């Protein structure tokens, strides 16, 4: 593979520069145009010149806030890469979306992937743009057709809030579209990597309501309230710019995944660049420059032993904003490995067996070569002394922040346990159960999903207290909780509702399923001696959510069902529809 890089500015004579490069037109020529300018006429002129000179080549591109090329960064210069493969074959697919249309991104990705897939496809480059695009679902769809390939690329971005990002295919530019290029061939070697250089801050929170990349509630509170609390109200006035430095972080497959905010909806939901799932633990994060630089050195130590013809870098916008001049040092280091080109972005595509998460917000890279085996050149240099001196203050700051964050987290977790846990039985208390019930009720209302309740209490519990004393009564309550807990699913919530009353909240459970669970609970308690030489029984009420129900309706109905079990002789289950 022959690699040519060109930085273009208005003062550049593009024709003369291309003449000097003397690159032959070919179907095996991949031209990438990374541009910080969002002015269509300016960029289109560059694309037209390239297309006229190289009609057979594959010509793609994307907009960005800053480009990487020829040893440095630029907020003004277009970077053009010309990759002339000797053996690899290039296959492309592309789709554009009408404005104000929300596409089925996973189906779109699957269709695009199938169009370019072949048995010897080793790498896939993907550039995408569009305010309504779910990039994670798109990448997931692409890789269903190419499960053994490496995916790399990014979302287009722009320098300012008023500029619309775009992708390029040939001479055309699209503000909503996807470009896919599959690289195939026996000699082709592709190595993709991820550098997730984030440190988690603050107390873990739980995503309590989410659908793909829209997060409705965190810790049962509107997601917008959480952003206001931790980042301040001003953070959401210009969310993509402000929140790009402070994404939500979660841990998947043993590494940290970052999800920066993209937009705020009128209902207080927050739209992210990538998906989060209900039940995931999240915290806000901050880029760790020390980890970033150390990771770069470790990566270079690995890559310098391998053949590499070109390095394509896709760092996060946060990396440039927070690391500043150190990003130039990183690019210079990678430049000792091979020619380097790339762009800063709001999200990166990356899929390998080691990182099967499709969409990231970190620094990703792709090393391409048509030679396999060990590098034949001399060893690469280590980090410069100046680079190392600059990290000393950052190391101290990172250590201070991490230590303080861990101590605060431990204290907050202890307080949260006290606030949400019943001191006697160790299960949820009524306060926590009420909040969980409100959360699941809203979800059932919004999506029409099933939700059932089981309420139970110990029969003749007053006699236990009167005859054996309150200490034995407490033992009975604890024994009941221990007996029931193993039968409750991980997705259900088990709480002490008050006195000898207990509540089981069963999301995604219809009336029949809740009835079966209630009978198992009743049978288990009746077959066990909760107190020495004394068998206790429970009465149980069961109901399920109806579309017209208020929360009070639902609770009132399950309470009446429990009362009916008591009236009908106890040690039984009553289902109230």
Order of alpha helices (4+ residues) and beta strands (2+ residues): beta-alpha-beta-alpha-beta-beta-beta-beta-beta-alpha-beta-alpha-beta-beta-beta-beta-beta-beta-beta-beta-beta-alpha-alpha-beta-beta-beta-beta-beta-alpha-beta-alpha-alpha-beta-beta-beta-beta-alpha-alpha-beta-alpha-alpha-beta-beta-alpha-beta-alpha-beta
